[in-house]
């Protein structure tokens, strides 16, 4: 016990030694924390506009009764000058949408999805294809 008190008395007397030790300990702790995902979900992924739109459409369609599991392919036509614009994603026009889902063999599901996607993207029903997903 006497040895511990002597050690702490020495550290108090040598404040710079204590400060350096403390800073080293903080540095090591920060390095260790940097290698772990301390806050899950906090890292932002670089997701393109097209990927985000596809994911959102898939999420909405999968909640429609009778659709089941769904995959969506959206074909875009973009203005070539828009590639140089800062807000390029707003100039992208949807040309066609293909949906592959479990309920694609049902005429009612096909009609409902076609109506929904036509309204959402402002494209004609002839540009929307709904197919049954392979089992």
N, C-alpha and C positions, 0 to 999 in steps of 0.2 A: 504494500500500500504506500509505503514511503517512497518507493521508486517511481510510482505513478505521479505522486505530487511533485517530485523533483522534475520529472519530464514536463509536466504542464507549467511549472514555474519557469523552466528554461524557455518554453515556447512563448510565454507571456513576455519574457525579457527580450527575446529575439523576434520582434513582431514581423520583420521582413521574412524570416524563415517560415513563420506561420502563414503569412500572406501568400508566399510562393507555393507552399504546400496546398493551401486552399484553392488557389487558381489551377494548379495541376489536377486536383481532384475534380473540380468543376469541368475542366476541359475534357477529361476522360469520360465523365458522365455524359456530356453533350455528344461526344463522338459515339458512344454506345447507343444513345437514344436515336441518333441519326440513322443507324443501321436497322432500326426496328420501325414498323408501321405503328406508331404510338396512337395516332388518330385514324382508325380505319375509315375509308371513304373520303378522307380529306384531300387525297391526291387527285388532281384534275387530270383527266386523260384528254388528249388532243383528239376529239371526235369531230369528224366532218359533218357539215350540214346534211349531206345525203344520208349518212349513217344514222344520225339522230332522227331524221324524218322517218326513215325506214323503221327504226325501233319504235317510235311513237305510233306509227300506223299499225304495226304488228300488235302492240299492246292494246290498242283500241279494238282492233278486229277480233282478237282472241277473247274479248269480253262479250261478243255478240253470241246469242244463243244459237247453238248448232254448228258453230265454226270449228271449235276444237283447236288443236295445235295449228299454227299458221306461220308461213314464210311469205315475205313480200319482196318484190323486185320493182323498183321505180326507175324508169328511164327518163332522164332529163335532157332538155335541149337548152343550152345556155348561149347567151349573146357573147360573141368573142370579145367585144369591147368590155364586157362586164368583168372579165378576168383581171383587168387592171384596176377595177373599181375597188374601193375599200370594202364595200358592202356587196360583194359578188353574189352571195347566196340568195339575195332577194330578187335577182334578175333571172334566176333559173326557172324554167318553165317545164312542167311535167308533161311528157309526151304520152307515156303509157304506164299502166300498172298491171303487174301480174301477181296473182295471189294463189298460193298453193296451200290448201287447208284440208283438214279431216272431213269437213262437211261440204266439200266442193262438188259432191255428186248430187246434192239436193238443189232442185230448181229454186226453191224458196230462199235458200242461203245465197245462191249465186245472184239472184235478183236483188236481195237486200244489200249485199256487199257492193254490187255494181252501182246501185242507186246512191249508196253512202259515199263511195269513192268518187263518183262522178260529181257529186255535190261538193265534196271536200276539195278536189283538185281543179274543178271547173273544166273537165274533159268529157267528151262524149262516151257513151256506153260502149261504142265500138273500139275504144282504146283501153278497155278494161277486160282482163281475162281472169276467170276464177276456175281453178282446176282442183280435182281431188288429189289429196296427198297419198303417195304410195304407202301401203301398209308395211 
